Amino acid sequence: MNLEDKKIAILSITNNGRELALRIKESMKSVDVFFIKKDTDYKNDEVTVVNQGLKEFIPQVFDKYDYLVFIMATGIVVRTIAPLIISKFSDPAILVMDEKGNNIISLLSGHMGGANEMTLYMSDLINSHPVITTATDVNKKSSLDMIAKKLNGHIDDFRDNVLKINSMLVNNEEVHLYIDGNYKINHNGFTLYDEKTDLDKVRNLVIVTNKKDINKILNKNIENLNEKIIKVTPKDIVIGVGCKKNTNSDHMKNSLIKFLSEYNIDINSIKEIGSIEIKKDEKAIIDLAKFLDVKFKTFSVEEISKVDYLYEKSDWVKKNVGVYSVSDPVAHLLSEGRVIINKQKYDGITFSIGRIDI
């Protein structure tokens, strides 16, 4: 389980619960343990003692953690968090376990929040019984929201489409799935789409692709299927950017849109953009990252020099910025060597595309 950048809190109200929390922390390390008890003289550098009531304290941390693990009775937890719940798409994952660690319950945000996955992970750590009640999991089927979560994927009308497809899967209705690429996803419950599939019999088709125009990947006219298609766009595209100093921001944005269109790349698939360190304050690239709502990462001359020999070289670029090229090696570094489209030029701008493995 990947817990990188995830914030986890374990909360207890009894001595036994506190000791169980510390036991879990020994294995997981990066967790905050809270002991919620008034008028106690307990002290431990590994525990934050909260001299407040549970109902007063939880609102202070509810939206500050990705996972909240309560070691106490389920009824107490339900009454405490009820006024704070907004949506499964924004609420933190909530887990509940008894103070002996016999059972762990995935209570809230099982799929999108990751409560189900964390329940299984923790149950393995302390040898307890995981309790998961989401219908797709009980029926050992995949779900649309879990596919999207695994791929950090974009889906238009996310809520409505997830509810529709998951309901069909649980009720054993046929949902076709086409995977455009080597994406490692659980497709249990779906019917895999292939060239022999009769389009007239397809009720709903989920397509996993980072391409913009899906007609080009299916090699069929699917106009009659448009209302039945739900596209999951994985965020697996990274872009290396090079440009002249003081490049116009609109020119940068429009050039990228043209570039993506020429290579049939969906703009929603972009995870990150990058450039050389001396471009860290280049307004056009900063504005591009804001427009895409992605991170802008820079690399030093030393980092780029380790891989720039693999790509087309420019003595002019070497003389001016210290490396033989920018966009190709940056795409290489962002994607760990998986460059799929080499440098393309757009009047003072260069773009290269890499694809991360997810």
Secondary structure, DSSP 8 states (H G I E B T S, - for coil): ---TT--EEEEESSHHHHHHHHHHHHHH-S-EEEEE-TT-----TTEEEE-S-HHHHHHHHTTT-SEEEEES-HHHHHHHHGGG---TTTS-EEEEE-TT-SEEEEEE-SSSS-HHHHHHHHHHHHT-EEE---HHHHTT---HHHHHHHHT-B-TTHHHHHHHHHHHHHTT---EEEE-S------TTSEE--TT--GGG-S-EEEE-SBS-THHHHTS--GGGGGGEEEEB---EEEEEEE-TT--HHHHHHHHHHHHHHTTB-GGGEEEEEEEGGGTT-HHHHHHHHHHT-EEEEE-HHHHHTTGGGS---HHHHHHHSSS-SHHHHHHHHHTS-EEEEEEE-SSEEEEEEE---
